[in-house]
Amino acid sequence: MQTICVVFTAILLGLFGLARPFVSRSAPPGANLDLRTEDQLKMSNSISTLLLRNLSDVFGENDPVRRRVAIDEIFHEDAVFYDPKGGIFRGRAELDRIAAELRATHHDSRYQPIGEPEEAGNGGRVRWVEGRPGEAPALAGTDFIIARDGRIAAIYLFFDKLP
């Protein structure tokens, strides 16, 4: 009977999110104490976070392994990228290929947001400039995304006039 009470209490604590205070804080360094499921982690990506991670972790990342991990984390498998100069690209592999090609020609360039990301419903946008550190920006643009289940389902690129 005592075992049933302990199990029942644990289930209730888990259901109401109250188990976290009872998780051991003495886990080995690097251990993940996050009790959320993968679906909950996906849902925790706000549209603003997705926009900023796309700039820095995908199109601003030179390391191909880190870039691919970010793509897998923030994009749906069937995501679509609309580029006004290069067409329509579908899927994570195409996004990775396009980002890699861009980084190869702009290896030392950085993307900087020039304002806070804006959100509306399941969409959002961020304005940015791109250029080498310490130099005037070479490009300006706006990324607009449609999110689904905490990941980017579609991204639209618009080139802007430099501010």
DSSP file with accessible surface (Angstrom, degrees, kcal/mol):
  #  RESIDUE AA STRUCTURE BP1 BP2  ACC     N-H-->O    O-->H-N    N-H-->O    O-->H-N    TCO  KAPPA ALPHA  PHI   PSI    X-CA   Y-CA   Z-CA
    1    1 A M     >        0   0  171      0, 0.0     4,-2.0     0, 0.0     5,-0.1   0.000 360.0 360.0 360.0 -40.1    0.0    0.0    0.0
    2    2 A Q  H  >  +     0   0  160      1,-0.2     4,-2.3     2,-0.2     5,-0.2   0.901 360.0  53.4 -63.6 -38.1    2.9    2.4    0.8
    3    3 A T  H  > S+     0   0  107      1,-0.2     4,-2.6     2,-0.2     5,-0.2   0.915 107.2  51.1 -62.1 -42.0    4.4    1.7   -2.6
    4    4 A I  H  > S+     0   0  114      1,-0.2     4,-2.9     2,-0.2    -1,-0.2   0.921 109.6  50.4 -62.6 -41.3    1.1    2.6   -4.3
    5    5 A C  H  X S+     0   0   63     -4,-2.0     4,-2.6     2,-0.2    -1,-0.2   0.909 111.2  48.5 -63.6 -41.7    1.0    5.9   -2.3
    6    6 A V  H  X S+     0   0   91     -4,-2.3     4,-2.5     2,-0.2    -2,-0.2   0.937 114.2  45.6 -64.7 -45.8    4.5    6.8   -3.3
    7    7 A V  H  X S+     0   0   77     -4,-2.6     4,-2.5     2,-0.2    -2,-0.2   0.941 113.6  49.4 -63.4 -44.9    3.9    6.0   -7.0
    8    8 A F  H  X S+     0   0  121     -4,-2.9     4,-2.5    -5,-0.2    -2,-0.2   0.925 111.5  49.1 -61.1 -43.0    0.6    7.9   -7.0
    9    9 A T  H  X S+     0   0   75     -4,-2.6     4,-2.8    -5,-0.2     5,-0.2   0.925 110.4  51.0 -63.0 -42.7    2.3   10.9   -5.3
   10   10 A A  H  X S+     0   0   58     -4,-2.5     4,-2.4     1,-0.2    -2,-0.2   0.912 110.0  49.8 -62.6 -40.9    5.1   10.9   -7.9
   11   11 A I  H  X S+     0   0   94     -4,-2.5     4,-2.7     2,-0.2    -2,-0.2   0.944 112.2  47.3 -63.5 -45.5    2.5   10.8  -10.7
   12   12 A L  H  X S+     0   0   65     -4,-2.5     4,-2.0     1,-0.2     6,-0.3   0.918 111.5  50.5 -62.8 -43.4    0.6   13.7   -9.3
   13   13 A L  H  <>S+     0   0   47     -4,-2.8     5,-2.9     1,-0.2     6,-0.9   0.922 112.8  47.3 -60.6 -42.5    3.8   15.7   -8.7
   14   14 A G  H ><5S+     0   0   47     -4,-2.4     3,-1.1    -5,-0.2    -2,-0.2   0.910 109.8  52.7 -65.2 -41.2    4.8   15.1  -12.3
   15   15 A L  H 3<5S+     0   0  127     -4,-2.7    -1,-0.2     1,-0.2    -2,-0.2   0.868 114.9  40.6 -63.1 -37.0    1.4   16.0  -13.7
   16   16 A F  T 3<5S-     0   0  149     -4,-2.0    -1,-0.2    -5,-0.2    -2,-0.2   0.315 113.3-114.4 -97.4   9.3    1.4   19.3  -11.9
   17   17 A G  T < 5S+     0   0   57     -3,-1.1     3,-0.3    -4,-0.3    -3,-0.2   0.761  81.3 122.3  69.8  23.4    5.1   20.1  -12.6
   18   18 A L      < +     0   0   97     -5,-2.9     4,-0.2    -6,-0.3    -4,-0.2   0.427  47.4  83.0 -98.8   1.2    6.0   19.9   -9.0
   19   19 A A    >   +     0   0   30     -6,-0.9     3,-2.2     1,-0.2     4,-0.4   0.774  68.1  83.5 -76.2 -24.3    8.6   17.2   -9.2
   20   20 A R  G >  S+     0   0   94     -3,-0.3     3,-1.6     1,-0.3    -1,-0.2   0.855  83.9  57.3 -51.9 -41.1   11.4   19.6  -10.3
   21   21 A P  G 3  S+     0   0   93      0, 0.0    -1,-0.3     0, 0.0    -2,-0.1   0.762 105.9  53.1 -63.9 -17.3   12.3   20.6   -6.7
   22   22 A F  G <  S+     0   0  153     -3,-2.2     2,-0.3    -4,-0.2    -2,-0.2   0.460  82.0 109.1 -96.4  -1.4   12.9   17.0   -5.8
   23   23 A V  S <  S-     0   0   34     -3,-1.6     2,-0.1    -4,-0.4    10,-0.0  -0.577  82.8-103.1 -74.3 136.0   15.3   16.4   -8.7
   24   24 A S        -     0   0   67     -2,-0.3     3,-0.4     1,-0.2    -1,-0.1  -0.350  24.7-160.3 -61.0 130.7   18.9   15.9   -7.4
   25   25 A R  S    S+     0   0  161      1,-0.2    -1,-0.2    -4,-0.1    -2,-0.0   0.358  80.1  78.5 -90.9   4.6   21.0   19.0   -8.0
   26   26 A S        +     0   0  100      3,-0.0    -1,-0.2     2,-0.0    -2,-0.1  -0.051  61.8 140.9-105.5  33.0   24.2   16.9   -7.6
   27   27 A A        -     0   0   36     -3,-0.4     3,-0.1     1,-0.1     6,-0.1  -0.344  63.8 -86.5 -68.9 156.3   24.1   15.5  -11.1
   28   28 A P    >   -     0   0   94      0, 0.0     3,-2.2     0, 0.0    -1,-0.1  -0.267  58.9 -81.5 -62.1 152.5   27.4   15.1  -12.9
   29   29 A P  T 3  S+     0   0  138      0, 0.0     3,-0.1     0, 0.0    -3,-0.0  -0.251 118.6  21.5 -55.5 137.7   28.6   18.2  -14.8
   30   30 A G  T 3  S+     0   0   88      1,-0.3     2,-0.1    -3,-0.1    -3,-0.0   0.319  89.2 136.4  86.8  -9.0   27.0   18.4  -18.2
   31   31 A A    <   -     0   0   50     -3,-2.2     2,-0.7     1,-0.1    -1,-0.3  -0.452  57.7-121.1 -72.4 145.8   24.1   16.1  -17.2
   32   32 A N        +     0   0  128      1,-0.1    -1,-0.1    -2,-0.1     0, 0.0  -0.786  30.1 177.0 -92.6 115.1   20.7   17.3  -18.4
   33   33 A L        +     0   0   55     -2,-0.7     2,-0.5    -6,-0.1    -1,-0.1   0.357  42.4 121.5 -94.9   4.4   18.3   17.9  -15.6
   34   34 A D        -     0   0   45      1,-0.2    -2,-0.1     2,-0.0     0, 0.0  -0.562  43.6-169.3 -73.0 120.8   15.6   19.2  -17.9
   35   35 A L        +     0   0   98     -2,-0.5    -1,-0.2     2,-0.0     2,-0.1   0.429  47.3 115.1 -92.0   1.5   12.5   17.0  -17.4
   36   36 A R        -     0   0  102      1,-0.1     2,-0.1     2,-0.1    -2,-0.0  -0.381  66.8-118.0 -74.0 151.2   10.6   18.3  -20.4
   37   37 A T     >  -     0   0   79      1,-0.1     4,-2.3    -2,-0.1     5,-0.2  -0.324  29.8-103.1 -78.0 168.7    9.9   16.0  -23.3
   38   38 A E  H  > S+     0   0  128      1,-0.2     4,-2.4     2,-0.2     5,-0.2   0.905 124.2  53.8 -60.6 -39.1   11.2   16.7  -26.8
   39   39 A D  H  > S+     0   0  106      1,-0.2     4,-2.0     2,-0.2    -1,-0.2   0.911 108.7  48.6 -62.2 -39.7    7.7   18.0  -27.8
   40   40 A Q  H  > S+     0   0  102      2,-0.2     4,-1.0     1,-0.2    -1,-0.2   0.882 109.7  52.1 -68.0 -37.2    7.7   20.4  -24.9
   41   41 A L  H >< S+     0   0   65     -4,-2.3     3,-0.5     1,-0.2     4,-0.4   0.914 108.8  50.6 -64.1 -41.0   11.2   21.6  -25.8
   42   42 A K  H >< S+     0   0   47     -4,-2.4     3,-1.3     1,-0.2    -2,-0.2   0.909 108.8  51.9 -60.8 -42.1   10.1   22.2  -29.4
   43   43 A M  H 3< S+     0   0  120     -4,-2.0    -1,-0.2     1,-0.2    -2,-0.2   0.720  97.5  67.8 -68.9 -20.0    7.1   24.2  -28.1
   44   44 A S  T << S+     0   0   61     -4,-1.0     2,-1.0    -3,-0.5    -1,-0.2   0.596  73.8 101.4 -78.3  -9.2    9.4   26.4  -26.0
   45   45 A N    <   -     0   0   29     -3,-1.3   105,-0.1    -4,-0.4     2,-0.0  -0.651  65.7-153.9 -76.4 106.3   11.0   28.0  -29.1
   46   46 A S     >  -     0   0   47     -2,-1.0     4,-2.6     1,-0.1     5,-0.2  -0.342  27.1-110.2 -72.1 162.7    9.3   31.3  -29.4
   47   47 A I  H  > S+     0   0   17      1,-0.2     4,-2.5     2,-0.2     5,-0.2   0.918 121.2  53.1 -60.5 -40.5    9.0   32.9  -32.8
   48   48 A S  H  > S+     0   0   27      1,-0.2     4,-2.3     2,-0.2    -1,-0.2   0.921 108.9  49.2 -61.0 -43.3   11.5   35.6  -31.7
   49   49 A T  H  > S+     0   0   58      1,-0.2     4,-2.9     2,-0.2     5,-0.3   0.924 110.3  50.9 -62.3 -43.6   14.0   32.8  -30.6
   50   50 A L  H  X S+     0   0    0     -4,-2.6     4,-2.2     1,-0.2    -2,-0.2   0.923 110.3  49.6 -60.4 -44.0   13.5   31.0  -33.9
   51   51 A L  H  X S+     0   0    0     -4,-2.5     4,-1.6     2,-0.2    -1,-0.2   0.931 114.6  43.2 -61.2 -46.7   14.2   34.2  -35.9
   52   52 A L  H  X S+     0   0   65     -4,-2.3     4,-2.4     1,-0.2     5,-0.3   0.893 113.3  51.0 -70.6 -38.1   17.4   35.0  -33.9
   53   53 A R  H  X>S+     0   0   51     -4,-2.9     4,-2.2    -5,-0.2     5,-0.9   0.876 106.0  56.5 -66.5 -35.2   18.7   31.5  -34.0
   54   54 A N  I  X>S+     0   0    1     -4,-2.2     5,-2.4    -5,-0.3     4,-0.8   0.935 110.5  45.0 -60.6 -43.1   18.2   31.4  -37.8
   55   55 A L  I  <5S+     0   0    5     -4,-1.6     5,-0.5     3,-0.2    -2,-0.2   0.948 128.4  23.9 -64.1 -50.4   20.4   34.4  -38.1
   56   56 A S  I  <5S+     0   0   60     -4,-2.4    -3,-0.2     3,-0.2    -2,-0.2   0.920 128.8  37.2 -86.7 -45.9   23.2   33.3  -35.8
   57   57 A D  I  <5S+     0   0   46     -4,-2.2    13,-0.3    -5,-0.3    14,-0.2   0.633 129.4  23.8 -88.8 -16.0   23.0   29.5  -35.6
   58   58 A V  I ><<S+     0   0    0     -5,-0.9     3,-0.9    -4,-0.8    -3,-0.2   0.718 133.8  22.6-110.8 -71.0   22.1   28.7  -39.2
   59   59 A F  T 3 <S+     0   0   16     -5,-2.4    -3,-0.2     1,-0.2    -4,-0.2   0.706 129.5  45.9 -78.3 -14.3   23.1   31.5  -41.7
   60   60 A G  T 3  S+     0   0   17     -5,-0.5     2,-0.5    -6,-0.4    -1,-0.2   0.381  91.1 100.6-103.0   4.3   25.8   32.9  -39.4
   61   61 A E    <   -     0   0   33     -3,-0.9    42,-0.1     1,-0.1    -4,-0.1  -0.788  44.0-176.0-100.0 124.8   27.4   29.6  -38.4
   62   62 A N        +     0   0   45     -2,-0.5    -1,-0.1    45,-0.1     3,-0.1   0.769  64.4  86.9 -84.8 -29.2   30.7   28.5  -40.1
   63   63 A D     >  -     0   0   56      1,-0.2     4,-2.5     2,-0.0     5,-0.2  -0.637  67.9-153.7 -76.7 118.2   30.9   25.1  -38.4
   64   64 A P  H  > S+     0   0   75      0, 0.0     4,-2.3     0, 0.0    -1,-0.2   0.834  91.2  51.5 -64.6 -31.8   28.9   22.7  -40.6
   65   65 A V  H  > S+     0   0  103      2,-0.2     4,-2.3     1,-0.2     5,-0.2   0.951 113.1  43.5 -70.1 -48.2   28.1   20.3  -37.7
   66   66 A R  H  > S+     0   0  151      1,-0.2     4,-2.2     2,-0.2    -1,-0.2   0.896 113.6  52.9 -63.3 -38.8   26.8   23.0  -35.4
   67   67 A R  H  X S+     0   0   11     -4,-2.5     4,-2.5     1,-0.2    -2,-0.2   0.946 109.7  47.6 -61.8 -44.9   24.8   24.5  -38.3
   68   68 A R  H  X S+     0   0   78     -4,-2.3     4,-2.5     1,-0.2    -2,-0.2   0.893 109.6  53.0 -66.7 -37.5   23.2   21.2  -39.1
   69   69 A V  H  X S+     0   0   73     -4,-2.3     4,-1.8     2,-0.2    -1,-0.2   0.941 110.7  47.9 -60.6 -44.8   22.3   20.6  -35.4
   70   70 A A  H  X S+     0   0    3     -4,-2.2     4,-2.5   -13,-0.3     5,-0.3   0.921 110.0  51.9 -62.7 -42.8   20.6   24.1  -35.3
   71   71 A I  H  X S+     0   0    0     -4,-2.5     4,-2.2     1,-0.2    -1,-0.2   0.936 110.2  48.8 -59.2 -45.2   18.7   23.4  -38.5
   72   72 A D  H  < S+     0   0   55     -4,-2.5    -1,-0.2     1,-0.2    -2,-0.2   0.840 114.3  47.3 -64.2 -31.3   17.4   20.1  -37.1
   73   73 A E  H  < S+     0   0   84     -4,-1.8    -2,-0.2    -5,-0.2    -1,-0.2   0.853 123.2  27.5 -78.0 -37.3   16.4   21.9  -33.9
   74   74 A I  H  < S+     0   0    0     -4,-2.5    78,-3.8    -5,-0.1     2,-0.4   0.594 109.3  67.3-108.8 -10.1   14.6   24.9  -35.3
   75   75 A F  E  < S-a  152   0A   0     -4,-2.2    78,-0.2    -5,-0.3     2,-0.1  -0.897  75.4-121.6-113.6 143.1   13.2   23.8  -38.8
   76   76 A H  E >   -     0   0A  25     76,-2.6     3,-1.7    -2,-0.4    15,-0.1  -0.388  32.7-112.3 -66.7 155.1   10.5   21.3  -39.7
   77   77 A E  E 3  S+     0   0A 148      1,-0.3    15,-0.9    14,-0.1    16,-0.2   0.853 119.8  42.9 -58.1 -35.0   11.7   18.5  -42.0
   78   78 A D  E 3  S+     0   0A  96     13,-0.2    -1,-0.3    12,-0.1    75,-0.1   0.103  85.0 148.4-101.3  23.8    9.5   19.9  -44.7
   79   79 A A  E <   -     0   0A   0     -3,-1.7    12,-3.4    73,-0.1     2,-0.4  -0.175  35.9-144.4 -59.0 150.8   10.4   23.6  -44.2
   80   80 A V  E     -aB 154  90A  14     73,-1.7    75,-2.5    10,-0.2     2,-0.5  -0.969   6.8-158.5-122.6 134.3   10.5   25.9  -47.2
   81   81 A F  E     -aB 155  89A   7      8,-3.0     8,-2.6    -2,-0.4     2,-0.7  -0.962   5.6-158.7-114.1 121.1   12.9   28.8  -47.8
   82   82 A Y  E     -aB 156  88A  68     73,-3.1    75,-2.5    -2,-0.5     6,-0.2  -0.902  10.9-176.1-103.6 111.8   11.8   31.5  -50.2
   83   83 A D  E  >  - B   0  87A  32      4,-3.0     4,-2.0    -2,-0.7     3,-0.1  -0.934  21.8-147.6-109.5 121.7   14.8   33.4  -51.5
   84   84 A P  T  4 S+     0   0   81      0, 0.0    -1,-0.1     0, 0.0     4,-0.1   0.760  99.6  35.6 -63.9 -20.4   13.9   36.4  -53.8
   85   85 A K  T  4 S+     0   0  165      2,-0.1    -3,-0.0     1,-0.1    -2,-0.0   0.699 127.0  32.7-101.0 -25.1   17.1   35.8  -55.8
   86   86 A G  T  4 S-     0   0   40      1,-0.3     2,-0.3    -3,-0.1    -1,-0.1   0.415  97.5-123.9-120.2   1.3   17.5   32.1  -55.8
   87   87 A G  E  <  -B   83   0A  36     -4,-2.0    -4,-3.0     2,-0.0     2,-0.4  -0.653  50.0 -27.6 102.4-151.3   14.1   30.5  -55.8
   88   88 A I  E     -B   82   0A  92     -2,-0.3     2,-0.4    -6,-0.2    -6,-0.2  -0.934  49.2-168.7-118.1 130.7   12.4   28.0  -53.5
   89   89 A F  E     -B   81   0A  26     -8,-2.6    -8,-3.0    -2,-0.4     2,-0.4  -0.974   7.0-158.4-124.2 131.7   14.3   25.5  -51.4
   90   90 A R  E     +B   80   0A 155     -2,-0.4     4,-0.4   -10,-0.2   -10,-0.2  -0.916  45.9  11.0-117.6 135.1   12.6   22.6  -49.5
   91   91 A G  S  > S-     0   0   15    -12,-3.4     4,-2.0    -2,-0.4   -13,-0.2   0.078  84.3 -77.7  92.0 161.2   13.7   20.6  -46.6
   92   92 A R  H  > S+     0   0   33    -15,-0.9     4,-2.6     1,-0.2     5,-0.2   0.861 124.4  56.9 -64.7 -38.3   16.5   20.7  -44.1
   93   93 A A  H  > S+     0   0   65      1,-0.2     4,-2.4     2,-0.2    -1,-0.2   0.914 108.8  46.7 -63.0 -41.1   19.2   19.3  -46.4
   94   94 A E  H  > S+     0   0   63     -4,-0.4     4,-2.7     2,-0.2     5,-0.2   0.900 111.2  51.8 -66.8 -40.7   18.5   22.2  -48.9
   95   95 A L  H  X S+     0   0    0     -4,-2.0     4,-2.5     1,-0.2     5,-0.2   0.925 111.0  48.4 -60.0 -42.8   18.6   24.7  -46.1
   96   96 A D  H  X S+     0   0   35     -4,-2.6     4,-2.5     2,-0.2    -2,-0.2   0.923 111.6  49.4 -63.0 -44.1   21.9   23.3  -45.0
   97   97 A R  H  X S+     0   0   94     -4,-2.4     4,-2.5     2,-0.2    -2,-0.2   0.941 112.7  46.8 -61.8 -45.8   23.3   23.4  -48.5
   98   98 A I  H  X S+     0   0   20     -4,-2.7     4,-2.3     1,-0.2    -2,-0.2   0.925 113.5  48.0 -64.3 -45.0   22.2   27.0  -49.1
   99   99 A A  H  X S+     0   0    0     -4,-2.5     4,-2.7    -5,-0.2    -1,-0.2   0.909 111.7  50.8 -62.9 -40.1   23.6   28.2  -45.7
  100  100 A A  H  X S+     0   0   36     -4,-2.5     4,-2.0    -5,-0.2    -2,-0.2   0.914 110.2  49.3 -64.6 -42.4   26.9   26.4  -46.4
  101  101 A E  H  X S+     0   0  103     -4,-2.5     4,-1.2     1,-0.2    -1,-0.2   0.912 112.4  48.3 -62.2 -42.1   27.2   28.1  -49.8
  102  102 A L  H >X S+     0   0   45     -4,-2.3     4,-1.6     1,-0.2     3,-0.5   0.926 110.8  49.7 -64.2 -45.9   26.5   31.4  -48.3
  103  103 A R  H 3< S+     0   0    6     -4,-2.7    -1,-0.2     1,-0.2    -2,-0.2   0.853 104.5  60.1 -63.9 -32.2   29.0   31.0  -45.5
  104  104 A A  H 3< S+     0   0   78     -4,-2.0     3,-0.4     1,-0.2    -1,-0.2   0.856 114.6  34.7 -64.3 -32.5   31.7   29.9  -48.1
  105  105 A T  H << S+     0   0  103     -4,-1.2    -1,-0.2    -3,-0.5    -2,-0.2   0.613 129.6  34.7 -96.4 -14.7   31.4   33.3  -49.8
  106  106 A H  S >< S+     0   0   55     -4,-1.6     3,-1.5    -5,-0.1    -1,-0.2  -0.316  72.8 150.3-130.1  47.3   30.8   35.4  -46.7
  107  107 A H  T 3  S+     0   0  115     -3,-0.4    -1,-0.1     1,-0.3    -3,-0.1   0.827  76.0  35.3 -56.0 -38.9   32.9   33.5  -44.2
  108  108 A D  T 3  S+     0   0   69     -3,-0.1    -1,-0.3     2,-0.1     2,-0.2   0.351  94.0 110.0-102.6   9.0   33.8   36.4  -42.0
  109  109 A S    <   -     0   0    9     -3,-1.5     2,-0.4    23,-0.2    23,-0.2  -0.508  51.5-154.1 -82.2 153.7   30.5   38.3  -42.3
  110  110 A R  E     -C  131   0A 102     21,-2.9    21,-1.8    -2,-0.2     2,-0.5  -0.955  10.0-135.5-127.3 147.0   28.0   38.6  -39.4
  111  111 A Y  E     -C  130   0A  26     -2,-0.4    19,-0.2    19,-0.2   -51,-0.0  -0.886  23.6-174.6-101.3 130.0   24.3   39.1  -39.2
  112  112 A Q  E     -C  129   0A 112     17,-2.9    17,-2.3    -2,-0.5     2,-0.1  -0.990  23.6-128.2-127.0 125.0   23.1   41.6  -36.7
  113  113 A P  E     -C  128   0A  52      0, 0.0    15,-0.3     0, 0.0     3,-0.1  -0.436  12.3-158.3 -64.1 143.4   19.4   42.3  -35.9
  114  114 A I  S    S+     0   0   63     13,-2.4     2,-0.3     1,-0.1    14,-0.2   0.100  73.2   7.4-111.9  23.7   18.6   46.0  -36.2
  115  115 A G  S    S-     0   0   41     12,-0.4    -1,-0.1     3,-0.0    12,-0.1  -0.935  96.4 -68.7 177.8 168.9   15.6   45.8  -34.0
  116  116 A E        -     0   0  166     -2,-0.3    11,-0.2     1,-0.1    -2,-0.1  -0.480  59.0-100.8 -70.5 143.8   13.7   43.5  -31.8
  117  117 A P        -     0   0   17      0, 0.0     2,-0.4     0, 0.0     9,-0.2  -0.343  37.1-139.5 -60.1 148.5   12.0   40.6  -33.6
  118  118 A E  E     -D  125   0A  97      7,-2.9     7,-2.2   -71,-0.1     2,-0.4  -0.919  14.5-160.3-114.4 141.4    8.2   41.1  -34.1
  119  119 A E  E     +D  124   0A 101     -2,-0.4     2,-0.3     5,-0.2     5,-0.2  -0.939  15.9 170.0-122.9 144.4    5.6   38.5  -33.6
  120  120 A A  E >   -D  123   0A  76      3,-2.8     3,-2.3    -2,-0.4     2,-0.1  -0.866  65.6 -50.0-151.8 114.3    2.0   38.2  -34.8
  121  121 A G  T 3  S-     0   0   77     -2,-0.3    -1,-0.1     1,-0.3     0, 0.0  -0.360 122.7 -18.8  59.9-125.1    0.1   34.9  -34.5
  122  122 A N  T 3  S+     0   0   96     -2,-0.1    25,-3.4    -3,-0.1     2,-0.3   0.163 128.0  75.1 -99.8  19.5    2.2   32.1  -35.8
  123  123 A G  E <   +DE 120 146A   5     -3,-2.3    -3,-2.8    23,-0.2     2,-0.3  -0.805  51.1 168.9-126.3 167.2    4.5   34.5  -37.8
  124  124 A G  E     -DE 119 145A   4     21,-1.7    21,-2.8    -2,-0.3     2,-0.3  -0.984  13.7-151.3-167.1 166.5    7.2   36.9  -37.1
  125  125 A R  E     -DE 118 144A 112     -7,-2.2    -7,-2.9    -2,-0.3     2,-0.3  -0.984   2.8-167.0-145.0 156.3    9.9   39.0  -38.7
  126  126 A V  E     - E   0 143A   1     17,-2.0    17,-2.5    -2,-0.3     2,-0.3  -0.988  16.0-141.4-143.5 134.6   13.3   40.5  -37.9
  127  127 A R  E     + E   0 142A 104     -2,-0.3   -13,-2.4    15,-0.2   -12,-0.4  -0.766  31.5 172.9 -91.4 144.2   15.2   43.1  -39.8
  128  128 A W  E     -CE 113 141A   8     13,-2.9    13,-2.5    -2,-0.3     2,-0.3  -0.939  26.7-144.3-147.4 162.0   19.0   42.6  -40.0
  129  129 A V  E     -CE 112 140A  17    -17,-2.3   -17,-2.9    -2,-0.3     2,-0.4  -0.932  15.8-153.2-124.9 156.1   22.2   43.9  -41.5
  130  130 A E  E     +CE 111 139A   2      9,-2.5     8,-2.9    -2,-0.3     9,-1.9  -0.987  33.6 110.6-132.6 138.3   25.1   41.8  -42.7
  131  131 A G  E     -C  110   0A  11    -21,-1.8   -21,-2.9    -2,-0.4     3,-0.1  -0.966  63.4 -62.5 177.6 177.6   28.8   42.7  -42.9
  132  132 A R    >   -     0   0  118      4,-0.4     3,-2.1    -2,-0.3   -23,-0.2  -0.550  64.3 -92.6 -78.7 144.4   32.3   42.2  -41.6
  133  133 A P  T 3  S+     0   0   91      0, 0.0    -1,-0.1     0, 0.0     3,-0.1  -0.294 112.4  17.3 -56.3 134.9   32.9   43.2  -38.0
  134  134 A G  T 3  S+     0   0   92      1,-0.3     2,-0.3    -3,-0.1    -2,-0.0   0.409 110.7  93.8  84.3  -4.3   34.2   46.8  -37.8
  135  135 A E  S <  S-     0   0  119     -3,-2.1    -1,-0.3     1,-0.1     3,-0.1  -0.790  86.5 -88.5-115.3 164.4   33.0   47.7  -41.3
  136  136 A A        -     0   0   82     -2,-0.3    -4,-0.4     1,-0.1    -1,-0.1  -0.377  58.8 -90.0 -65.9 146.4   29.8   49.3  -42.6
  137  137 A P        -     0   0   56      0, 0.0    -6,-0.3     0, 0.0    -1,-0.1  -0.280  31.4-161.5 -59.0 143.7   27.1   46.7  -43.4
  138  138 A A  S    S+     0   0   68     -8,-2.9     2,-0.3     1,-0.2    -7,-0.2   0.718  71.6  21.6 -96.4 -28.8   27.1   45.4  -46.9
  139  139 A L  E     -E  130   0A  57     -9,-1.9    -9,-2.5    22,-0.1     2,-0.3  -0.961  58.8-162.3-138.4 156.9   23.5   44.1  -47.0
  140  140 A A  E     +EF 129 160A   1     20,-0.6    20,-2.4    -2,-0.3     2,-0.3  -0.978  22.7 151.4-137.2 148.9   20.2   44.6  -45.2
  141  141 A G  E     -EF 128 159A   0    -13,-2.5   -13,-2.9    -2,-0.3     2,-0.4  -0.968  35.4-123.1-161.4 177.9   17.2   42.4  -45.1
  142  142 A T  E     -EF 127 158A  16     16,-2.8    16,-2.4    -2,-0.3     2,-0.5  -1.000  15.9-154.3-133.6 130.7   14.1   41.1  -43.3
  143  143 A D  E     -EF 126 157A   9    -17,-2.5   -17,-2.0    -2,-0.4     2,-0.4  -0.928  11.1-170.7-102.5 130.8   13.4   37.5  -42.5
  144  144 A F  E     -EF 125 156A  73     12,-2.6    12,-3.4    -2,-0.5     2,-0.3  -0.985   9.3-171.6-120.3 129.4    9.7   36.6  -42.1
  145  145 A I  E     -EF 124 155A   0    -21,-2.8   -21,-1.7    -2,-0.4     2,-0.5  -0.903  23.1-150.7-123.2 155.4    8.8   33.2  -40.8
  146  146 A I  E     -EF 123 154A  47      8,-2.4     7,-3.0    -2,-0.3     8,-1.7  -0.993  26.7-156.2-114.5 125.7    5.7   31.0  -40.3
  147  147 A A  E     - F   0 152A  12    -25,-3.4     2,-0.3    -2,-0.5     5,-0.2  -0.788  14.0-175.3-106.5 149.5    6.1   28.7  -37.3
  148  148 A R  E >  S- F   0 151A 102      3,-2.8     3,-1.4    -2,-0.3    -2,-0.0  -0.968  73.3 -12.1-143.0 123.5    4.4   25.4  -36.6
  149  149 A D  T 3  S-     0   0  100     -2,-0.3  -104,-0.1     1,-0.3     3,-0.1   0.854 129.1 -51.8  55.6  39.6    4.8   23.5  -33.3
  150  150 A G  T 3  S+     0   0   12      1,-0.2     2,-0.3  -107,-0.2    -1,-0.3   0.632 121.2  93.1  77.2  13.9    7.7   25.6  -32.2
  151  151 A R  E <  S- F   0 148A  29     -3,-1.4    -3,-2.8  -108,-0.0     2,-0.4  -0.943  84.0 -95.0-134.5 160.3    9.7   25.2  -35.4
  152  152 A I  E     +aF  75 147A   0    -78,-3.8   -76,-2.6    -2,-0.3    -5,-0.2  -0.602  35.9 173.6 -77.4 124.1   10.1   27.1  -38.6
  153  153 A A  E    S+     0   0A  14     -7,-3.0   -73,-1.7    -2,-0.4     2,-0.3   0.752  71.8   8.4 -96.7 -33.8    7.8   25.8  -41.3
  154  154 A A  E     -aF  80 146A  11     -8,-1.7    -8,-2.4   -75,-0.2     2,-0.4  -0.995  61.0-165.8-148.8 143.2    8.5   28.6  -43.9
  155  155 A I  E     -aF  81 145A   0    -75,-2.5   -73,-3.1    -2,-0.3     2,-0.5  -1.000   4.8-162.8-133.3 133.0   11.0   31.4  -44.1
  156  156 A Y  E     -aF  82 144A  74    -12,-3.4   -12,-2.6    -2,-0.4     2,-0.4  -0.973   8.1-153.1-116.9 127.1   10.8   34.3  -46.5
  157  157 A L  E     - F   0 143A  20    -75,-2.5     2,-0.4    -2,-0.5   -14,-0.2  -0.854  12.4-177.7-102.1 131.9   13.8   36.5  -47.2
  158  158 A F  E     - F   0 142A 108    -16,-2.4   -16,-2.8    -2,-0.4     2,-0.4  -0.998  19.5-139.5-125.5 132.9   13.4   40.1  -48.3
  159  159 A F  E     - F   0 141A  71     -2,-0.4   -18,-0.3   -18,-0.2     2,-0.2  -0.764  25.0-167.3 -90.9 137.4   16.4   42.4  -49.2
  160  160 A D  E     - F   0 140A  55    -20,-2.4   -20,-0.6    -2,-0.4     2,-0.2  -0.730  28.8 -91.0-116.1 168.1   16.1   45.9  -47.9
  161  161 A K        -     0   0  190     -2,-0.2   -22,-0.1     1,-0.1   -20,-0.1  -0.537  55.9 -95.9 -72.7 145.8   17.9   49.2  -48.5
  162  162 A L              0   0   90     -2,-0.2    -1,-0.1   -24,-0.1   -22,-0.1  -0.382 360.0 360.0 -62.9 139.7   20.7   49.7  -46.1
  163  163 A P              0   0  116      0, 0.0    -1,-0.1     0, 0.0    -3,-0.0  -0.236 360.0 360.0 -68.2 360.0   19.7   51.9  -43.1
